[in-house]
Amino acid sequence: MSTNFRTRMFGGFDREDVIAYIGKITQENQAQVEELTRSGDELRRQNDELGQQLVILRRQVESCEDSHRENESLKQQVQRLEAENRELQEALRQSREHSDELQVQADEYAKIRDHIAEIEISAHRRTEEFRAQAIQRIHELVERQRTWCSESSARYGELLQRFGEKLEAARNVLQDTDLSGFEEMLRSLNELDEGLDK
């Protein structure tokens, strides 16, 4: 910066010029200081903003890292779940096959059960018919035996009556029989026997 100080005859440079120059320099310096202050404030503001952005970016980075770790964990979980799903699918397939086999067996059992039920119903029907026929036959036999008993009882009664009459007649005959001829014959035989010994 060039200066044009006026000189005096005694005492050197002009005082007012020097003061004016100092004032000008002071103003310029003040303006520069204010400008630098504004620039510093602006830089501080920008620095604060950058700091805040940096914090946000760090958080985002940490979030991304957490997301990455979480993503890796999720990938592992997905792989594990896929493996479990494959195992479950296989178990489901085997279960369906077993269920189909059981269904076939159940159908066969139902057919056999129905057939057995028909046989049981038919056997029960035949049993009831046989029972009814047997009961009817027994009733007929009982009635025949009852008739036979009545008829036989009457015949035996008649026979007993006749036999009793014959026994009574025989008793009367025996009571009226004369046995003196046998006694006379015994005496004659005894005499003959004694006569042979003489």
C-alpha positions as CSV (number, residue, x, y, z in Angstrom):
1,M,0.0,0.0,0.0
2,S,1.5,3.3,-1.0
3,T,1.0,6.4,1.2
4,N,1.3,10.0,0.4
5,F,2.1,11.6,3.7
6,R,2.5,15.3,3.5
7,T,5.6,16.6,5.3
8,R,6.0,19.6,7.5
9,M,8.7,22.0,7.7
10,F,9.3,20.9,11.3
11,G,8.4,17.6,12.9
12,G,8.2,15.2,10.0
13,F,4.9,13.8,8.5
14,D,1.6,15.5,8.8
15,R,-0.3,14.3,11.8
16,E,-3.7,14.4,10.2
17,D,-2.6,12.4,7.3
18,V,-1.1,9.8,9.6
19,I,-4.3,9.7,11.7
20,A,-6.4,9.5,8.6
21,Y,-4.2,6.7,7.3
22,I,-4.3,4.8,10.6
23,G,-8.1,5.3,10.7
24,K,-8.4,4.0,7.1
25,I,-6.1,1.0,7.9
26,T,-8.1,0.4,11.1
27,Q,-11.4,0.5,9.1
28,E,-9.9,-1.8,6.5
29,N,-8.6,-4.1,9.1
30,Q,-12.0,-4.0,10.9
31,A,-13.7,-4.8,7.7
32,Q,-11.3,-7.6,7.1
33,V,-11.8,-8.8,10.7
34,E,-15.6,-8.7,10.2
35,E,-15.3,-10.4,6.9
36,L,-13.0,-13.0,8.4
37,T,-15.4,-13.3,11.4
38,R,-18.3,-13.7,9.0
39,S,-16.3,-16.2,7.0
40,G,-15.2,-18.0,10.2
41,D,-18.9,-18.1,11.4
42,E,-19.9,-19.4,8.0
43,L,-17.1,-21.9,8.1
44,R,-18.1,-22.9,11.7
45,R,-21.7,-23.2,10.6
46,Q,-20.7,-25.3,7.6
47,N,-18.4,-27.2,9.9
48,D,-21.3,-27.8,12.3
49,E,-23.5,-28.9,9.4
50,L,-20.7,-31.1,8.1
51,G,-20.3,-32.5,11.7
52,Q,-24.0,-33.1,11.9
53,Q,-24.0,-34.7,8.4
54,L,-20.9,-36.7,9.5
55,V,-22.8,-37.9,12.6
56,I,-25.8,-38.8,10.4
57,L,-23.5,-40.5,7.9
58,R,-21.8,-42.4,10.8
59,R,-25.2,-43.4,12.0
60,Q,-26.2,-44.4,8.5
61,V,-22.9,-46.4,8.2
62,E,-23.5,-48.0,11.6
63,S,-27.1,-48.7,10.5
64,C,-25.8,-50.1,7.2
65,E,-23.3,-52.2,9.1
66,D,-26.1,-53.3,11.5
67,S,-28.3,-53.9,8.5
68,H,-25.5,-55.9,6.8
69,R,-25.0,-58.0,10.0
70,E,-28.8,-58.3,10.3
71,N,-28.9,-59.2,6.6
72,E,-26.3,-61.9,7.1
73,S,-28.2,-63.1,10.1
74,L,-31.4,-63.1,8.0
75,K,-29.6,-64.9,5.2
76,Q,-28.6,-67.6,7.7
77,Q,-32.1,-67.8,9.1
78,V,-33.5,-68.0,5.6
79,Q,-31.0,-70.8,4.8
80,R,-32.0,-72.6,8.0
81,L,-35.7,-72.1,7.3
82,E,-35.2,-73.3,3.8
83,A,-33.5,-76.4,5.1
84,E,-36.3,-76.9,7.7
85,N,-38.9,-76.3,5.0
86,R,-37.3,-79.0,2.8
87,E,-37.3,-81.4,5.8
88,L,-40.9,-80.5,6.5
89,Q,-41.8,-80.9,2.8
90,E,-40.2,-84.4,2.8
91,A,-42.0,-85.2,6.1
92,L,-45.2,-84.0,4.6
93,R,-44.7,-86.1,1.5
94,Q,-44.0,-89.2,3.6
95,S,-47.0,-88.3,5.8
96,R,-49.2,-88.0,2.7
97,E,-47.9,-91.4,1.4
98,H,-48.6,-93.0,4.8
99,S,-52.0,-91.3,4.9
100,D,-52.8,-92.6,1.4
101,E,-51.8,-96.1,2.6
102,L,-53.9,-95.8,5.7
103,Q,-56.8,-94.5,3.5
104,V,-56.5,-97.6,1.3
105,Q,-56.4,-99.8,4.4
106,A,-59.4,-97.9,5.9
107,D,-61.4,-98.4,2.6
108,E,-60.5,-102.1,2.7
109,Y,-61.5,-102.2,6.4
110,A,-64.8,-100.4,5.6
111,K,-65.5,-103.0,2.8
112,I,-64.7,-105.9,5.1
113,R,-66.7,-104.3,8.0
114,D,-69.7,-103.8,5.7
115,H,-69.4,-107.4,4.4
116,I,-69.1,-108.7,8.0
117,A,-72.1,-106.6,8.9
118,E,-74.1,-108.1,6.1
119,I,-73.0,-111.6,7.1
120,E,-73.9,-110.9,10.7
121,I,-77.3,-109.5,9.7
122,S,-77.9,-112.5,7.4
123,A,-76.7,-114.9,10.2
124,H,-78.9,-113.1,12.7
125,R,-81.9,-113.3,10.4
126,R,-81.2,-117.0,9.7
127,T,-80.8,-117.5,13.5
128,E,-84.1,-115.8,14.2
129,E,-85.7,-117.9,11.5
130,F,-84.1,-121.1,12.8
131,R,-85.1,-120.1,16.3
132,A,-88.7,-119.4,15.3
133,Q,-88.8,-122.7,13.4
134,A,-87.2,-124.6,16.4
135,I,-89.7,-123.0,18.8
136,Q,-92.5,-124.0,16.5
137,R,-91.1,-127.5,16.2
138,I,-90.7,-127.7,20.0
139,H,-94.3,-126.6,20.5
140,E,-95.4,-129.2,18.0
141,L,-93.4,-131.9,19.8
142,V,-94.7,-130.8,23.2
143,E,-98.2,-131.0,21.9
144,R,-97.6,-134.4,20.4
145,Q,-96.0,-135.6,23.7
146,R,-98.9,-134.2,25.6
147,T,-101.3,-136.0,23.3
148,W,-99.2,-139.2,23.6
149,C,-99.1,-138.9,27.4
150,S,-102.9,-138.5,27.6
151,E,-103.6,-141.3,25.2
152,S,-100.9,-143.6,26.9
153,S,-102.2,-142.7,30.3
154,A,-105.7,-143.7,29.3
155,R,-104.5,-147.0,27.7
156,Y,-102.4,-147.9,30.7
157,G,-105.3,-147.1,32.9
158,E,-107.5,-149.4,30.9
159,L,-104.7,-152.1,30.9
160,L,-104.2,-151.7,34.6
161,Q,-108.0,-152.0,35.2
162,R,-108.1,-155.1,33.0
163,F,-105.0,-156.6,34.7
164,G,-106.5,-155.9,38.1
165,E,-109.7,-157.6,37.1
166,K,-107.7,-160.6,35.8
167,L,-105.6,-160.6,39.0
168,E,-108.8,-160.5,41.0
169,A,-110.2,-163.4,39.0
170,A,-106.9,-165.4,39.4
171,R,-107.0,-164.7,43.2
172,N,-110.5,-166.0,43.3
173,V,-109.5,-169.1,41.3
174,L,-106.6,-169.7,43.6
175,Q,-108.7,-169.3,46.7
176,D,-111.2,-171.8,45.4
177,T,-108.6,-174.3,44.3
178,D,-108.7,-177.7,46.1
179,L,-105.2,-178.9,47.0
180,S,-106.3,-182.1,48.9
181,G,-105.4,-184.2,45.8
182,F,-101.8,-183.1,46.2
183,E,-101.9,-184.2,49.9
184,E,-103.4,-187.5,49.0
185,M,-100.7,-188.0,46.4
186,L,-98.0,-187.2,48.9
187,R,-99.3,-189.8,51.3
188,S,-99.4,-192.4,48.6
189,L,-95.9,-191.6,47.5
190,N,-94.6,-191.8,51.1
191,E,-96.3,-195.1,51.6
192,L,-94.8,-196.4,48.3
193,D,-91.4,-195.3,49.4
194,E,-91.7,-197.0,52.8
195,G,-93.0,-200.1,51.2
196,L,-90.0,-200.4,48.9
197,D,-87.6,-200.4,51.8
198,K,-89.4,-203.4,53.5
